[in-house]
Amino acid sequence: MSETISPNSTIAQYTIVSKIGEGGMGEVYLAEDTKLDRKVAIKFLPSYLEQDALARERLIREAKAAAKLDHPNICAVYEVNDDADRCYIVMQYIAGGTLGDTIKNQRLNVSEALDICIQVVEALTEAHSRGIIHRDIKPGNIMLTTRRQVKVLDFGLAKFVDAGGVGQSDAGRHGMLSRAGERPGTPPYMSPEQIKGAELDGRSDLFAAGVILY
């Protein structure tokens, strides 16, 4: 079981306010940056994964990939710390909810669905132009602000490709990103190539965006 971080506790210059989300690979807290006087979101590894080298690698990879990107539809990363007792990344705080939560609670009309997916594709265009394939595009990794602006999250499974679109030794990197028998990604949104474990390019992310639109 993971240990909940108490409100008002401090980590570096950040004061924890409350827990705002969690998943299998991370726990997210709202915090106050006391130096810059702003709200931030801090993603920690659950305590039971703190000594898991693969989990730490994924979190650091998420930070490095997102930090390379500067786009209004991608959640900004401010800082990463893997030297402390708890590994964490500090991100832009986004008031709103995930697309996954939104579509559970309401039916989007065609215009709304198209607007959201266009923003997702614009974010992916930026990532792909920088040689980054997300590999886990799904409603739970897409935040919607209160103004319906898309923010793509969670680059923990991102793959880096060279200028020609060729993956950086995917066979060598596969062991760092997944355990034996695992395929990086979320099955309902994975392209056939991704499911087969074949070499990928940006079209795999676009396949996932198409599934979401559908």
Backbone hydrogen bonds in HBPLUS format (Angstrom, degrees):
<---DONOR---> <-ACCEPTOR-->    atom                        ^
c    i                          cat <-CA-CA->   ^        H-A-AA   ^      H-
h    n   atom  resd res      DA  || num        DHA   H-A  angle D-A-AA Bond
n    s   type  num  typ     dist DA aas  dist angle  dist       angle   num
A0009-SER N   A0006-SER O   3.21 MM   3  5.70 155.2  2.27 130.7 132.7     1
A0008-ASN N   A0016-ILE O   2.74 MM   8  5.14 171.1  1.75 147.8 146.7     2
A0016-ILE N   A0009-SER O   2.87 MM   7  5.55 167.7  1.89 172.3 173.9     3
A0011-ILE N   A0014-TYR O   2.88 MM   3  5.23 156.8  1.93 149.6 157.5     4
A0014-TYR N   A0011-ILE O   2.90 MM   3  5.23 160.7  1.94 130.8 133.6     5
A0034-THR N   A0013-GLN O   2.93 MM  21  5.60 164.7  1.96 166.4 164.5     6
A0015-THR N   A0032-GLU O   2.94 MM  17  5.11 157.9  1.99 141.3 147.8     7
A0032-GLU N   A0015-THR O   2.86 MM  17  5.11 155.5  1.92 140.4 147.2     8
A0017-VAL N   A0030-LEU O   2.79 MM  13  5.44 164.6  1.81 152.1 150.2     9
A0018-SER N   A0030-LEU O   3.35 MM  12  5.39 154.9  2.41 131.8 137.7    10
A0030-LEU N   A0018-SER O   2.79 MM  12  5.39 157.0  1.84 165.7 171.6    11
A0020-ILE N   A0028-VAL O   2.86 MM   8  5.75 164.1  1.88 146.0 151.2    12
A0028-VAL N   A0021-GLY O   2.79 MM   7  5.05 169.4  1.80 140.1 143.7    13
A0023-GLY N   A0026-GLY O   2.78 MM   3  5.35 153.2  1.85 165.2 169.6    14
A0027-GLU N   A0044-PHE O   2.82 MM  17  5.24 155.0  1.89 149.9 157.6    15
A0044-PHE N   A0027-GLU O   2.82 MM  17  5.24 165.7  1.84 159.0 158.3    16
A0029-TYR N   A0042-ILE O   2.88 MM  13  5.23 156.8  1.93 142.1 149.3    17
A0042-ILE N   A0029-TYR O   2.86 MM  13  5.23 162.0  1.89 150.7 156.7    18
A0031-ALA N   A0040-VAL O   2.91 MM   9  5.35 158.4  1.95 158.4 157.9    19
A0040-VAL N   A0031-ALA O   2.90 MM   9  5.35 161.2  1.94 150.0 152.9    20
A0033-ASP N   A0038-ARG O   2.79 MM   5  5.32 178.1  1.79 169.1 169.7    21
A0037-ASP N   A0033-ASP O   2.71 MM   4  5.36 120.2  2.07 145.4 160.0    22
A0041-ALA N   A0091-MET O   2.98 MM  50  5.11 172.1  1.99 139.4 142.1    23
A0091-MET N   A0041-ALA O   2.71 MM  50  5.11 172.6  1.72 166.0 167.9    24
A0043-LYS N   A0089-ILE O   2.89 MM  46  5.35 161.3  1.93 160.2 163.3    25
A0089-ILE N   A0043-LYS O   3.00 MM  46  5.35 147.6  2.11 139.6 149.5    26
A0045-LEU N   A0087-CYS O   3.28 MM  42  6.10 151.2  2.37 160.7 162.1    27
A0049-LEU N   A0046-PRO O   2.86 MM   3  5.48 160.3  1.90 121.3 128.1    28
A0050-GLU N   A0047-SER O   3.24 MM   3  5.19 165.5  2.26 104.4 108.7    29
A0052-ASP N   A0049-LEU O   2.92 MM   3  4.96 162.6  1.95 111.7 116.2    30
A0056-ARG N   A0052-ASP O   3.05 MM   4  6.36 161.6  2.09 157.6 162.8    31
A0057-GLU N   A0053-ALA O   2.97 MM   4  6.11 153.7  2.04 142.6 150.2    32
A0058-ARG N   A0054-LEU O   2.94 MM   4  6.23 155.3  2.00 150.2 156.5    33
A0059-LEU N   A0055-ALA O   3.09 MM   4  6.36 156.6  2.14 147.0 152.8    34
A0060-ILE N   A0056-ARG O   2.96 MM   4  6.20 165.5  1.98 153.9 157.5    35
A0061-ARG N   A0057-GLU O   2.82 MM   4  5.94 157.1  1.87 148.2 155.5    36
A0062-GLU N   A0058-ARG O   2.89 MM   4  6.09 153.5  1.96 144.2 151.2    37
A0063-ALA N   A0059-LEU O   3.11 MM   4  6.43 158.3  2.16 147.1 151.8    38
A0064-LYS N   A0060-ILE O   2.93 MM   4  6.19 166.3  1.95 155.5 158.9    39
A0065-ALA N   A0061-ARG O   2.91 MM   4  6.02 164.9  1.94 154.5 158.3    40
A0066-ALA N   A0062-GLU O   3.07 MM   4  6.16 173.1  2.07 152.0 154.2    41
A0067-ALA N   A0063-ALA O   2.91 MM   4  5.89 151.1  1.99 146.1 154.7    42
A0068-LYS N   A0065-ALA O   3.20 MM   3  5.50 145.9  2.33 103.8 113.1    43
A0069-LEU N   A0066-ALA O   3.03 MM   3  5.35 158.0  2.08 110.4 117.4    44
A0074-ILE N   A0071-HIS O   3.11 MM   3  5.46 160.0  2.15 123.3 121.8    45
A0152-VAL N   A0073-ASN O   2.78 MM  79  6.11 164.3  1.80 135.7 136.7    46
A0075-CYS N   A0152-VAL O   3.12 MM  77  5.89 170.7  2.13 143.7 146.3    47
A0092-GLN N   A0076-ALA O   2.84 MM  16  5.28 155.4  1.90 157.2 156.1    48
A0078-TYR N   A0090-VAL O   2.76 MM  12  5.47 160.9  1.79 149.9 156.0    49
A0079-GLU N   A0090-VAL O   3.34 MM  11  5.03 158.2  2.39 133.8 134.6    50
A0090-VAL N   A0079-GLU O   2.78 MM  11  5.03 165.7  1.80 143.8 148.3    51
A0081-ASN N   A0088-TYR O   2.91 MM   7  5.52 164.0  1.94 170.4 168.8    52
A0088-TYR N   A0081-ASN O   3.04 MM   7  5.52 162.2  2.08 150.6 156.1    53
A0097-GLY N   A0144-LEU O   3.22 MM  47  5.60 144.8  2.35 152.4 154.3    54
A0144-LEU N   A0097-GLY O   2.75 MM  47  5.60 163.2  1.78 163.1 166.3    55
A0102-THR N   A0098-THR O   3.04 MM   4  6.35 157.7  2.09 146.0 152.7    56
A0099-LEU N   A0142-ILE O   2.70 MM  43  5.60 150.3  1.79 167.5 171.5    57
A0103-ILE N   A0099-LEU O   2.96 MM   4  6.17 167.8  1.97 159.4 159.5    58
A0100-GLY N   A0139-PRO O   3.16 MM  39  4.40 141.6  2.32 106.2  99.7    59
A0104-LYS N   A0101-ASP O   3.28 MM   3  5.22 136.3  2.48  94.2 106.2    60
A0105-ASN N   A0101-ASP O   3.30 MM   4  6.50 140.6  2.46 143.0 151.9    61
A0105-ASN N   A0102-THR O   3.11 MM   3  5.37 132.2  2.35 101.5 113.6    62
A0106-GLN N   A0102-THR O   2.98 MM   4  6.14 133.7  2.20 150.6 164.0    63
A0113-ALA N   A0109-ASN O   2.96 MM   4  6.20 167.2  1.97 160.3 164.2    64
A0114-LEU N   A0110-VAL O   2.91 MM   4  6.07 162.0  1.94 153.0 157.7    65
A0115-ASP N   A0111-SER O   3.00 MM   4  6.15 160.4  2.04 146.4 152.0    66
A0116-ILE N   A0112-GLU O   3.01 MM   4  6.25 162.9  2.04 152.9 156.8    67
A0117-CYS N   A0113-ALA O   3.03 MM   4  6.22 166.3  2.05 149.4 153.4    68
A0118-ILE N   A0114-LEU O   2.85 MM   4  5.97 152.9  1.92 151.6 159.0    69
A0119-GLN N   A0115-ASP O   3.16 MM   4  6.38 157.1  2.22 143.6 149.0    70
A0120-VAL N   A0116-ILE O   3.00 MM   4  6.34 150.7  2.09 145.8 154.7    71
A0121-VAL N   A0117-CYS O   2.91 MM   4  6.13 162.3  1.94 148.7 152.9    72
A0122-GLU N   A0118-ILE O   2.91 MM   4  6.17 149.2  2.00 145.5 154.4    73
A0123-ALA N   A0119-GLN O   3.02 MM   4  6.29 153.5  2.09 145.3 151.7    74
A0124-LEU N   A0120-VAL O   2.93 MM   4  6.27 156.3  1.99 149.4 156.5    75
A0125-THR N   A0121-VAL O   2.80 MM   4  6.01 150.6  1.89 147.3 155.4    76
A0126-GLU N   A0122-GLU O   3.19 MM   4  6.45 154.5  2.26 143.3 148.4    77
A0127-ALA N   A0123-ALA O   3.04 MM   4  6.39 162.8  2.07 149.1 153.8    78
A0128-HIS N   A0124-LEU O   2.78 MM   4  5.94 171.0  1.79 158.1 160.4    79
A0129-SER N   A0125-THR O   2.97 MM   4  6.06 148.5  2.08 140.3 148.9    80
A0130-ARG N   A0127-ALA O   3.01 MM   3  5.24 141.6  2.16 102.1 113.6    81
A0132-ILE N   A0127-ALA O   2.94 MM   5  5.10 157.2  1.99 136.7 137.6    82
A0131-GLY N   A0128-HIS O   3.01 MM   3  4.96 162.1  2.04 105.9 109.2    83
A0161-VAL N   A0131-GLY O   2.79 MM  30  4.90 159.9  1.83 137.0 142.8    84
A0133-ILE N   A0159-LYS O   2.82 MM  26  5.09 169.1  1.83 156.2 160.0    85
A0159-LYS N   A0133-ILE O   2.79 MM  26  5.09 156.3  1.85 146.9 155.2    86
A0141-ASN N   A0138-LYS O   2.97 MM   3  5.51 155.4  2.03 118.9 126.5    87
A0142-ILE N   A0139-PRO O   3.26 MM   3  5.29 159.5  2.31 110.4 110.3    88
A0153-LEU N   A0141-ASN O   2.83 MM  12  5.03 170.4  1.84 155.7 153.5    89
A0143-MET N   A0151-LYS O   2.88 MM   8  4.98 170.6  1.89 149.4 146.3    90
A0151-LYS N   A0143-MET O   2.88 MM   8  4.98 145.1  2.00 143.4 145.6    91
A0145-THR N   A0149-GLN O   2.93 MM   4  5.18 163.2  1.96 143.1 147.9    92
A0148-ARG N   A0145-THR O   2.88 MM   3  5.01 158.8  1.93 116.2 117.0    93
A0158-ALA N   A0155-PHE O   3.07 MM   3  5.01 164.3  2.10 109.8 112.1    94
A0168-GLN N   A0160-PHE O   3.21 MM   8  6.21 153.6  2.29 164.3 157.1    95
A0162-ASP N   A0166-VAL O   2.87 MM   4  5.45 161.7  1.90 147.0 148.0    96
A0165-GLY N   A0162-ASP O   2.83 MM   3  5.32 165.2  1.86 122.9 125.8    97
A0172-GLY N   A0169-SER O   2.90 MM   3  5.31 121.8  2.24 106.7 121.4    98
A0173-ARG N   A0169-SER O   2.98 MM   4  6.31 147.3  2.09 150.3 160.8    99
A0174-HIS N   A0170-ASP O   2.78 MM   4  5.72 137.3  1.97 147.3 157.0   100
A0176-MET N   A0173-ARG O   2.89 MM   3  5.39 137.5  2.07 112.6 124.9   101
A0177-LEU N   A0174-HIS O   3.12 MM   3  5.32 136.6  2.32 101.7 113.4   102
A0178-SER N   A0174-HIS O   3.06 MM   4  6.13 143.6  2.20 157.3 165.7   103
A0182-GLU N   A0179-ARG O   2.95 MM   3  5.55 163.8  1.98 143.5 145.1   104
A0189-TYR N   A0186-THR O   2.93 MM   3  5.86 161.5  1.96 143.3 148.0   105
A0190-MET N   A0187-PRO O   3.21 MM   3  5.15 167.4  2.22 110.3 114.2   106
A0194-GLN N   A0191-SER O   3.03 MM   3  5.15 118.2  2.43  99.4 114.6   107
A0195-ILE N   A0191-SER O   3.00 MM   4  6.31 160.1  2.04 158.7 164.2   108
A0196-LYS N   A0192-PRO O   3.03 MM   4  6.22 149.9  2.12 144.1 152.0   109
A0198-ALA N   A0193-GLU O   2.90 MM   5  5.12 154.6  1.96 160.5 157.5   110
A0197-GLY N   A0194-GLN O   3.11 MM   3  5.03 146.7  2.22  96.9 107.0   111
A0204-SER N   A0201-ASP O   3.10 MM   3  6.10 165.1  2.12 130.8 133.5   112
A0205-ASP N   A0202-GLY O   3.08 MM   3  5.46 124.8  2.39 107.3 119.4   113
A0206-LEU N   A0202-GLY O   3.23 MM   4  6.62 155.2  2.30 146.8 154.1   114
A0207-PHE N   A0203-ARG O   2.91 MM   4  6.14 143.4  2.04 142.0 151.1   115
A0208-ALA N   A0204-SER O   3.24 MM   4  6.59 155.6  2.30 142.9 148.0   116
A0209-ALA N   A0205-ASP O   2.97 MM   4  6.35 152.2  2.04 147.2 155.4   117
A0210-GLY N   A0206-LEU O   2.93 MM   4  6.17 149.0  2.03 143.5 151.7   118
A0211-VAL N   A0207-PHE O   2.95 MM   4  6.35 149.2  2.05 148.2 156.9   119
A0212-ILE N   A0208-ALA O   2.99 MM   4  6.31 158.4  2.04 149.7 155.2   120
A0213-LEU N   A0209-ALA O   2.96 MM   4  6.26 160.5  2.00 148.1 153.2   121
A0214-TYR N   A0210-GLY O   2.92 MM   4  6.15 158.2  1.97 147.1 153.1   122
